[in-house]
Each structure stands twice: as C-alpha cells, then as structure tokens.
Amino acid sequence: MKVFSPENLKKARSEAGLTQFELGSKSGLAPDKISKFENGRAIPLLVSAAALAEALGLLVDDLLKEVD
C-alpha cells in the first residue's frame, strides 16, 4: 500500500528550488498547508496532492511511499 510521504514532498520542493510560498502560489494552496504537509501534521486530499504534483512537474505517485 502507498501513503503520502512528507519527505518526498519536501525533497521535491527543494530540488525544484521553490519556497513553500512559491509552491503555494504555483499549486493554489496556502503556504501554511504545505508546511503542515511537509511536517506530517496534515495529509493532503487527492485534489491537493494532484495540485502539488502538477506544480512540481511530478506524478502524484512521486509524492507517495510504499508501506507494509
């Protein structure tokens, strides 16, 4: 099973050279939400994960990790 990975989001944002504010602007999400997603305090809905992936030029699957 796959679940959202805060680490994958943070790594992807860093590799894209974006701040949380910039990613928020590109994805239409508030920067404080992105902070919560990256710190594992919130899990994005599918529509939010899709917006983040699109803003980062990734697939939603890239923001997930495999768990047992």
N, C-alpha and C positions, 0 to 999 in steps of 0.2 A: 504494500500500500504506500502511496505517496502523500506527503503532507507539505504544507507551506514551510519554507526554510528562511528564517530571518537572516541567516548568514549569507545565503545565496543572493538575497536582495541587496544587502549592504555591499557585498563584493561587486555585484553587477553595477551598482550605482557608482562606487568608487572607480571601477575600471572605465566607466563612461565619463568620468571626470565631472560628475554632477554633484551639487549640494542637495540636501533634502528639499530646500526651497525650489531649486531649479527642476528637480524631478517632479515636485508637486505641480509646478506650472505646466510642465510637459504632459503630465498624466491627468490633470484636473482634480488632483487630490490635495488635501491640506497637508502642509509640511509636518504638522504635529501627528497626523495619521501615519505618515511614512516613518517618523521616529518610533511610534508605537509598534509598527510592523517590524522594523529592524531590531527592536529591543525585545521582541516576543511578548509584548504586553497586549497585542491585538493580532487577530488573524484576518487578512483581507477577504472580503466576499469575492466570488469568482469575477464579477464585473470589475472590481478594483484591481485584482491580480492581473486581469487582461489589460487594463489601462496601464499598469506599471510595466508589464512585459512589452507592450507596444511602444511606450515611451523610451524603453531601453533597447529596442530593436531585438527583443528576445521572444521566445515562446513561453507561455505560462509554465510549461513543463520545466523550463530552466530555473524557475523560482521554487521548485519543489525538491524534496529529498525523499529517498526510499527509507521506510521504517518497517520493522518486523510486525 
